[in-house]
Amino acid sequence: MGDTSQVEVLKPPIRRTWWKESAVYQIYPASFKSANCTVDKNLAEVKGDLRGIISKLDYIKELGVDIVWLSPILQSPQVDMGYDISDYRAIDALYGTMEDHDDLIKGLHDRGLKYVMDLVVNHTSDQHEWFRQSRSSKDNPYRDWYFWRPPRYDEAGNRMPPNNWESAFSGSTWTYDETTDEYYLHIFASAQPDLNWDNHAVRDAVDDMIRFWLDRGVDGFRMDVINFISKAPGLPDGKITKPGFLQSGVEHFACGPRLHEYLRGIGAILHEYDGFSVGEMPGVTDTREILKAVGQDRGELAMAFQFDIVTMDIEPGAGSKWEHRDFEPRALKHVVAKWQSFMLENAGWNAVFMENHDQGRTISRYCDDSEEYRTKSAKLLAAHMGLQSGTLFIYQGQELAQINVPESWGLDKYKDIEVINHWKTVLRDYPDDKDKQAAYKRQYRLIGRDNARTPMQWTSDAGTFAGFLPDDRPKDAKPWMSIYPDFERWNAEAQLSDWDSAFLYWQRILALRKQHKDIFVYGDFEMLDVDNDFPNVVAYLRSDRSAEHSQAENEKPGSCLVIANFSKDRLWWRVPEKVEGILFDGRRLRSEAIRQDLRNYTGSAAGDNATERDARGWKIDLMAWEVVVAVA
């Protein structure tokens, strides 16, 4: 057999579409902006609303994004912040009215922005009329819309759940209902019973609801835990991976046997409307399984969120997200290379993200949130993430260098059901182990969902809680969650007028991405130093793969080199020979290739990077948390 080491892999052509060239801004409505000062009766505190979002559309447009995605705003008891929907065709009064929603759609479209809703159809609220009917009787027509099973009994005659699956929010996935002497299934909270998608009537109802919103002007959907909608027949016990009765069971409900059939049904509807779709697909690391859902000729999803990127500081195989491991940049290098290369080589598409409403802030998790390096870290992450291939997702506050909640906050300030339930389990299992309790508290502060849910910091005004509340608020009104105490300095108003801010840096990254789509959207990707000679440096090459490009086109750049030092240490990075031509011209650094406006060091620390040349080639000096972007 001949040597094939130098054979170039032929990559399939990428079909160009509007959503591939877009950047998405995610809004968590409860924490974005309040205009009406509507009080959440569950908490007696104020959450954000649709009118508040409308008041900030110009801010979103100025950032340079193309799509706005709202986390759930439909009618809900708010047990899990709207991910427990009780009416799929009604806006929750907490956020506004259908008229407010129509005005939001118009405001977005008038500004050339698309609108994406959160589609939560793996489960409903236990207050949804479907479930009320389902639990009322074994003979009710809605009974089979959910999963009901009789109890099992142990050797002592004690009633047991139908299987050993553990809820994502602690405890069993099964809750016993006395009315019919059966258990119902809920992968999440007991107030979130899972729909039975094997029932054709369920699929028809979901299809009708999707069309209802598309006909009202919605441009697409983010689909919550969409890979959970098909369960294994018989709902068998999960494999034993840890001590105790409860086990993950994820192998029986993540990407079940009929998942792709169901996704093709949704995809066919969206195709009629040229609609957008992104699926949340937790529990899946197999590239081929994801490709089945997002391959450009599969007719299912446009893209999916892969969770490798947000689990790099979680101990693998521990069976819990609360078991910590230290983040290592080499892990980031591996994850990014894996998904970028695979999708480009197989005509799939990436959803590029590092933050959302369920994750801790990336600066605190993977970089340095100290006063000295906070903005530098935000810019490093913006360049590293923003110049990859895929549809870009920016979560509210990410553009402002928002960080995790203060270490001084006690658990009384946490609102998230996931943390609250887990802490109860910790106190039950480790009542006297103070070290274990302290370790879990540190992990809550690192990756807990509340880190992403503190109210947006619009201004330095303490009276309006950093501008989150309106000027004409009731005297005793306060946000549903505490404002981060650094708002007097770290706020949107200050950043909009500061050239050196994270916001304006993100603006420049998005502009560069739009200016050179052939490189950053449709171009090739290559991770450098995959052997980890420099494990703390994550560097990659983007290059134009279009037939129109040639080196003779001096006015059209053909490649971009992104070098990011993910460490607090100053170091020398050896430049790979294949990219030396981007940075060096003969015996000098090509300063004109380095984007000065994308440096994350300014003032006295700015200027050309020091360089050295030895027998092995060029080296470049990188400061702590420095990023270099070179375009040639």
C-alpha positions in Angstrom: 0.0 0.0 0.0 1.4 3.4 -0.9 2.1 6.3 1.5 -1.1 8.2 2.1 0.2 10.6 4.8 0.3 13.5 2.4 -3.0 12.8 0.7 -5.4 15.8 1.2 -8.8 15.0 2.6 -11.4 16.2 0.2 -13.9 18.1 2.2 -17.6 18.4 1.1 -18.8 21.7 -0.1 -20.6 23.8 2.6 -24.0 25.0 1.6 -24.3 28.7 2.3 -27.2 29.9 4.4 -28.2 32.9 6.4 -28.0 31.2 9.8 -24.5 30.0 9.2 -23.3 33.6 8.8 -25.2 34.8 11.9 -24.3 35.5 15.5 -26.9 34.8 18.2 -27.5 36.8 21.4 -29.2 34.8 24.1 -31.4 36.7 26.6 -32.5 35.2 29.9 -35.6 37.4 30.3 -35.9 37.2 34.1 -32.5 38.8 34.4 -32.3 41.1 31.4 -34.3 44.3 32.0 -37.6 45.2 33.8 -39.8 47.9 32.3 -43.1 47.1 34.0 -41.8 46.1 37.4 -44.1 43.1 37.5 -43.8 41.2 40.8 -43.2 37.4 40.7 -45.8 36.1 43.1 -43.7 33.1 43.9 -40.8 35.3 45.1 -42.4 38.7 45.8 -39.6 40.2 43.7 -39.2 41.7 40.2 -38.1 39.9 37.1 -37.3 41.3 33.7 -40.0 41.5 31.0 -40.7 41.8 27.3 -41.0 45.6 27.4 -37.6 45.7 29.1 -36.1 43.7 26.3 -37.8 46.0 23.7 -36.2 49.0 25.4 -32.7 47.4 24.8 -33.0 46.3 21.2 -30.8 49.1 19.9 -28.1 48.0 22.4 -28.3 44.5 21.0 -28.2 45.7 17.4 -25.1 47.9 18.2 -23.2 44.8 19.4 -23.4 43.4 15.9 -25.4 40.2 16.3 -28.1 38.9 13.9 -30.4 36.7 15.9 -31.9 37.1 19.4 -32.9 34.0 21.3 -35.1 34.2 24.4 -35.2 31.6 27.1 -38.7 30.5 28.0 -41.4 33.2 28.3 -44.5 31.0 28.0 -47.0 30.4 30.7 -45.4 28.5 33.6 -45.5 28.0 37.4 -41.8 28.9 37.3 -40.6 25.9 39.2 -37.6 25.7 36.9 -37.6 29.3 35.5 -40.0 28.7 32.7 -38.7 25.3 31.6 -41.9 23.9 33.0 -44.5 25.1 30.6 -48.2 25.0 31.4 -49.6 26.5 28.2 -47.7 26.5 24.9 -49.7 29.3 23.3 -49.8 31.9 26.1 -47.2 34.4 27.2 -46.6 34.3 31.0 -48.0 37.4 32.6 -44.8 37.7 34.5 -43.1 38.8 31.2 -46.0 40.5 29.5 -48.8 39.9 27.0 -49.2 38.6 23.5 -49.3 42.2 22.3 -45.9 42.8 24.0 -44.6 39.7 22.2 -45.9 40.9 18.8 -44.2 44.3 19.4 -41.0 42.5 20.3 -41.0 40.6 17.0 -41.8 43.7 15.1 -39.0 45.6 16.9 -36.5 42.9 16.1 -37.5 42.5 12.4 -37.5 46.3 11.9 -33.8 46.3 13.0 -33.0 43.4 10.7 -32.8 40.9 13.5 -34.2 37.4 13.6 -36.1 36.0 16.6 -35.7 32.5 18.1 -37.9 31.1 20.9 -37.0 28.3 23.4 -38.9 25.1 22.5 -39.4 22.9 25.6 -41.1 19.7 24.5 -39.3 16.9 26.2 -41.5 17.7 29.2 -44.3 20.0 30.3 -45.3 21.4 33.7 -47.4 19.2 35.9 -49.9 22.1 35.8 -50.4 21.7 32.0 -53.9 20.6 31.2 -52.5 17.6 29.3 -50.9 16.3 32.5 -53.9 17.2 34.7 -56.0 15.0 32.4 -53.3 12.3 32.2 -53.0 11.9 36.0 -56.8 11.9 36.6 -57.5 8.3 35.5 -55.9 5.4 33.8 -58.6 5.5 31.2 -58.2 9.2 30.4 -57.4 9.8 26.7 -54.3 11.8 27.8 -53.0 9.0 29.9 -50.5 7.8 27.3 -49.3 11.3 26.6 -46.8 10.7 29.5 -45.0 7.8 31.0 -46.9 5.9 33.7 -45.7 2.7 35.3 -46.8 0.6 38.3 -44.5 0.4 41.3 -41.8 -2.3 41.9 -41.4 -3.9 45.3 -38.2 -5.0 47.0 -37.8 -8.2 49.0 -39.2 -6.5 52.1 -42.3 -5.4 50.2 -41.3 -1.7 50.1 -42.6 0.2 47.1 -39.9 1.2 44.7 -39.7 3.3 41.5 -40.1 1.5 38.2 -36.4 1.8 37.4 -33.1 3.2 38.9 -32.8 6.4 36.8 -31.6 9.4 38.8 -33.1 12.8 38.1 -30.9 15.6 36.8 -32.1 17.6 39.8 -31.3 14.8 42.4 -33.5 11.9 43.6 -35.4 9.5 41.4 -36.8 10.3 38.0 -40.1 8.8 39.2 -42.8 10.3 41.4 -45.5 8.2 42.9 -49.1 9.5 42.3 -51.7 8.2 44.7 -54.6 8.9 42.4 -53.9 5.9 40.2 -51.3 4.1 42.2 -48.6 4.6 39.6 -45.4 6.5 39.0 -44.8 9.1 36.3 -41.4 9.8 34.7 -39.6 13.1 34.9 -35.9 13.4 33.9 -35.8 16.7 35.7 -37.9 18.0 38.5 -41.1 16.2 39.7 -43.0 19.2 38.4 -41.7 18.5 34.8 -43.2 15.2 33.6 -41.8 13.8 30.4 -44.0 13.7 27.3 -44.3 10.3 25.5 -43.3 11.1 22.0 -44.1 7.6 20.8 -47.7 8.7 21.0 -48.6 10.2 17.6 -51.1 12.6 19.3 -48.2 14.2 21.2 -46.2 14.8 18.0 -49.3 16.2 16.3 -49.9 18.7 19.2 -46.2 19.8 19.1 -46.3 20.2 15.3 -49.4 22.4 15.6 -47.8 24.5 18.3 -44.6 25.0 16.2 -46.7 26.3 13.3 -48.6 28.6 15.6 -45.5 30.5 16.5 -43.9 30.4 13.1 -47.1 31.9 11.7 -46.8 34.7 14.3 -43.3 35.7 13.0 -41.0 33.6 15.1 -37.9 32.7 13.0 -36.9 29.4 14.6 -36.3 27.6 17.8 -33.7 26.5 20.3 -34.8 23.0 21.4 -34.3 22.2 25.0 -32.8 18.7 25.7 -34.2 17.6 22.4 -32.2 14.4 22.3 -34.2 13.1 25.3 -37.5 12.9 23.5 -37.0 9.2 22.5 -36.6 6.7 25.3 -35.5 3.1 25.1 -38.4 0.6 24.9 -39.3 -0.8 28.3 -37.4 2.0 30.1 -34.7 -0.5 31.4 -32.5 0.1 34.4 -29.4 2.2 33.9 -26.0 0.5 34.1 -24.3 0.5 37.5 -21.6 3.1 37.6 -21.6 4.2 41.3 -22.7 2.9 44.7 -26.3 3.1 45.6 -29.7 2.4 43.9 -29.9 5.5 41.7 -27.9 5.5 38.5 -27.7 7.9 35.5 -29.6 5.9 33.0 -28.7 8.4 30.3 -27.8 5.7 27.9 -31.6 4.9 27.7 -32.9 8.3 27.1 -30.2 10.3 25.3 -30.6 9.7 21.5 -33.1 7.0 21.7 -34.2 4.7 18.8 -36.7 7.1 17.2 -35.0 10.4 17.9 -34.0 11.1 14.3 -37.5 10.2 13.0 -38.9 12.8 15.4 -36.3 15.4 14.5 -37.0 14.9 10.8 -40.6 15.7 11.5 -39.7 19.0 13.1 -37.1 19.7 10.5 -39.7 19.3 7.7 -41.9 22.0 9.2 -39.0 24.4 9.7 -37.9 23.9 6.1 -41.2 25.2 4.9 -40.5 28.5 6.7 -36.7 28.6 6.1 -36.5 28.5 9.9 -33.6 28.3 12.3 -33.0 25.4 14.7 -30.4 24.5 17.3 -30.7 21.5 19.6 -29.5 21.1 23.1 -28.0 17.6 23.2 -26.5 16.8 26.6 -25.0 13.4 27.3 -23.6 13.0 23.8 -19.9 13.1 23.0 -20.0 10.8 19.9 -19.3 13.0 16.8 -21.2 10.6 14.5 -24.3 10.6 16.7 -24.4 14.4 16.6 -23.8 14.4 12.8 -26.9 12.3 12.3 -28.8 15.3 13.7 -27.0 18.2 12.0 -25.7 16.8 8.7 -26.7 19.3 6.0 -28.6 16.7 4.1 -30.3 15.0 7.0 -33.3 17.4 7.3 -33.2 17.4 11.1 -31.5 20.2 13.0 -29.4 23.1 11.7 -26.9 22.6 14.5 -26.5 21.4 18.1 -24.8 22.3 21.3 -22.1 19.9 22.3 -21.3 19.9 26.0 -17.7 18.9 25.9 -16.9 22.6 26.0 -18.6 23.2 29.3 -17.5 20.1 31.2 -13.7 20.5 31.1 -13.6 21.4 34.9 -15.9 18.5 35.9 -14.5 15.1 36.9 -15.4 12.6 34.1 -17.2 9.5 35.1 -18.1 10.8 38.6 -21.8 10.7 37.9 -22.3 14.2 39.1 -21.5 17.7 37.7 -20.5 18.8 41.2 -17.2 16.8 41.3 -14.4 19.1 40.4 -11.3 18.8 38.3 -8.8 21.5 37.4 -9.2 23.0 33.9 -6.3 22.5 31.6 -6.0 24.4 28.3 -4.9 21.2 26.5 -8.5 19.9 27.1 -9.9 23.0 25.4 -7.5 22.5 22.5 -8.7 18.9 22.1 -12.4 19.7 22.3 -12.2 22.6 19.8 -10.1 20.6 17.3 -12.4 17.7 17.6 -15.6 19.5 16.7 -14.2 22.1 14.3 -12.4 19.6 12.1 -15.2 17.0 12.2 -18.0 19.3 11.2 -16.0 20.9 8.3 -14.9 17.5 7.0 -18.4 16.0 7.2 -20.8 18.8 6.1 -22.2 19.3 9.6 -22.4 22.6 11.5 -21.3 23.7 14.9 -23.1 25.9 17.5 -20.1 27.7 18.9 -20.7 28.7 22.6 -19.0 28.8 25.9 -21.8 30.3 28.1 -25.5 30.1 28.5 -28.1 30.3 31.3 -27.1 26.9 32.6 -23.3 27.5 32.9 -20.9 29.4 35.1 -19.1 32.4 33.6 -16.2 31.4 31.4 -13.8 34.0 32.7 -14.1 32.6 36.2 -14.0 29.0 35.1 -11.3 29.0 32.4 -9.4 32.3 32.8 -8.7 34.9 35.4 -11.5 37.0 36.9 -9.2 39.2 39.0 -9.4 43.0 38.5 -6.1 43.0 36.6 -6.9 40.3 34.1 -10.7 40.3 33.8 -11.0 42.4 30.6 -8.0 40.8 29.1 -9.5 37.4 29.7 -12.8 38.5 28.2 -11.1 39.6 25.1 -9.0 36.4 24.8 -12.2 34.4 25.0 -13.9 36.6 22.5 -11.2 36.1 19.9 -10.7 32.4 20.6 -14.4 31.7 20.4 -15.5 34.3 17.9 -13.2 33.4 15.0 -14.1 29.7 14.9 -16.4 28.1 12.3 -20.0 27.7 13.2 -22.9 29.9 14.3 -21.8 32.0 17.2 -23.8 32.2 20.5 -23.1 35.1 23.0 -24.9 35.0 26.3 -26.1 38.2 27.9 -23.4 39.7 30.0 -20.7 37.8 28.3 -20.1 40.9 26.1 -19.6 42.9 29.4 -17.0 40.5 30.9 -19.4 39.3 33.5 -18.0 36.9 36.1 -19.3 34.4 38.6 -21.1 35.4 41.8 -18.9 36.7 44.7 -17.3 34.1 46.9 -18.9 36.0 49.9 -22.4 35.0 48.8 -24.0 32.4 51.0 -26.4 29.7 49.8 -29.3 31.9 50.9 -28.7 34.0 47.8 -28.9 31.0 45.4 -32.2 30.6 43.6 -31.6 27.6 41.4 -33.6 24.4 42.1 -30.6 22.3 40.9 -28.3 23.7 43.6 -31.0 23.8 46.3 -31.9 20.1 45.8 -28.2 19.0 45.6 -27.4 20.9 48.8 -30.2 19.0 50.6 -28.6 15.8 49.4 -25.2 16.9 50.6 -26.5 17.7 54.1 -28.2 14.3 54.2 -25.2 12.3 53.0 -22.4 14.3 54.6 -23.9 16.0 57.7 -20.5 16.2 59.6 -18.1 16.4 56.7 -17.2 20.1 56.6 -14.5 19.6 54.0 -17.0 17.9 51.6 -19.6 20.6 52.2 -17.0 23.3 51.5 -15.9 21.5 48.3 -19.4 21.5 46.9 -20.0 25.1 47.8 -16.8 26.0 45.8 -18.2 24.0 42.9 -21.6 25.8 43.1 -19.7 29.1 42.9 -17.8 27.8 39.9 -20.4 26.1 37.7 -23.7 26.7 39.3 -26.5 28.1 37.1 -27.1 31.1 39.2 -23.7 32.5 38.1 -25.3 33.2 34.8 -28.5 34.6 36.1 -27.6 37.7 38.1 -29.4 40.8 36.6 -27.8 42.6 33.8 -25.8 45.6 34.9 -26.9 48.5 32.7 -25.7 51.6 34.7 -23.9 52.6 37.8 -27.1 53.7 39.5 -27.7 51.9 42.8 -31.3 53.2 43.1 -32.4 51.3 40.1 -30.3 48.3 40.9 -27.8 49.0 38.1 -30.5 50.1 35.7 -32.3 46.7 35.9 -35.4 48.4 37.3 -37.1 51.4 35.7 -36.8 54.9 37.1 -40.5 54.9 38.1 -40.3 51.7 40.1 -42.3 51.2 43.3 -40.3 52.2 46.3 -39.9 48.7 47.8 -39.3 47.0 44.4 -36.1 44.9 44.1 -34.8 42.3 41.6 -35.6 38.7 42.0 -31.9 38.0 42.4 -29.1 40.1 43.9 -27.1 42.4 41.7 -23.4 41.7 41.5 -21.8 44.4 43.8 -19.3 45.6 41.2 -21.9 47.3 39.0 -20.7 50.8 39.6 -17.7 50.1 37.4 -18.7 47.1 35.4 -21.8 48.1 33.5 -23.0 48.5 29.9 -23.2 52.3 30.0 -19.5 52.6 30.9 -18.4 50.0 28.3 -20.2 51.6 25.4 -18.0 54.6 25.7 -14.7 52.9 26.5 -12.7 51.8 23.4 -10.8 49.3 25.6 -14.0 47.6 26.9 -15.0 44.0 26.3 -18.2 45.2 24.6 -16.4 47.1 21.9 -13.9 44.3 21.5 -16.7 41.9 20.8 -18.1 44.4 18.4 -14.8 44.4 16.4 -14.6 40.6 16.5 -18.2 40.3 15.0 -17.4 42.9 12.4 -14.2 41.0 11.3 -16.2 37.8 11.1 -18.8 39.4 8.8 -16.1 41.1 6.7 -14.3 37.9 5.9 -16.9 35.2 5.8 -14.9 33.0 3.5 -12.3 32.7 6.3 -14.3 32.7 9.5 -17.6 31.2 8.5 -16.8 28.9 5.6 -13.1 28.5 5.9 -10.9 25.6 6.9 -9.7 25.1 10.5 -6.5 23.7 11.8 -5.5 23.4 15.4 -1.7 24.0 15.9 0.6 22.3 18.4 -1.7 19.3 18.8 1.3 17.5 20.4 1.1 20.0 23.3 4.7 21.2 23.3 3.0 24.4 24.6 0.0 23.0 26.6 -1.2 26.4 27.8 -1.3 28.0 24.3 -4.4 27.4 22.2 -3.6 28.5 18.6 -5.4 27.8 15.4 -5.3 28.7 11.7 -8.3 29.7 9.7 -8.0 29.8 5.9 -10.2 30.6 2.9 -11.2 27.3 1.1 -13.2 29.0 -1.6 -12.2 28.5 -5.2 -12.2 32.2 -5.9 -9.3 32.9 -3.5 -5.7 33.0 -4.6 -2.5 34.4 -3.0 -2.4 36.9 -5.9 -5.4 38.7 -4.5 -3.5 41.1 -2.3 -6.6 43.0 -1.2 -8.3 39.9 0.1 -6.8 38.1 3.1 -6.7 34.4 2.8 -5.9 33.3 6.4 -6.0 34.2 10.0 -3.8 33.0 12.9 -5.3 33.1 16.4 -2.9 32.6 19.3 -4.2 32.6 22.9 -2.1 32.1 26.0 -4.5 30.5 28.5 -2.3 31.0 31.5 -1.0 33.6 34.0 2.6 33.0 32.9 4.5 35.0 30.4 6.0 32.6 27.9 7.8 32.1 24.5 5.7 30.3 21.9 7.4 28.6 19.1 5.7 29.5 15.8 5.0 26.4 13.6 6.8 26.7 10.3 3.7 26.5 8.2 2.3 29.7 9.7 5.6 31.7 9.9 4.7 33.5 6.7 1.7 35.1 8.4 3.7 36.6 11.2 7.1 37.1 9.7 8.6 38.6 6.5 12.1 37.5 6.1 13.9 38.5 9.3 11.2 40.8 10.8 7.8 40.6 12.5 5.0 41.7 10.1 3.4 44.2 12.4 0.9 45.1 9.7 -0.6 41.5 9.8 -1.3 41.7 13.5 -4.7 43.3 14.2 -3.8 46.1 16.6 -7.5 46.8 17.4 -7.8 43.1 18.6 -4.9 43.2 21.0 -6.0 42.7 24.6 -3.1 44.6 26.0 -3.2 48.4 25.6 -1.3 51.4 26.9 2.3 50.9 28.0 1.9 47.1 27.6 0.9 47.4 24.0 3.2 47.3 21.0 4.9 44.6 18.9 5.5 41.3 20.6 9.2 40.5 21.2 10.5 37.8 18.9 13.5 35.5 18.8 14.9 33.3 16.1 17.1 30.3 16.6 18.1 27.2 14.6 14.6 25.8 15.0 12.8 28.9 13.8 10.8 31.8 15.2 9.5 32.3 18.8 7.1 35.0 19.9 6.7 36.4 23.4 3.2 36.2 24.9 2.1 38.0 28.1 -0.3 36.5 30.7 -3.7 35.8 29.1 -2.6 37.5 25.8 -4.3 36.9 22.5 -2.8 37.7 19.1 -4.9 37.8 15.9 -3.0 38.0 12.6 -4.7 38.3 9.3 -2.8 37.9 6.0 
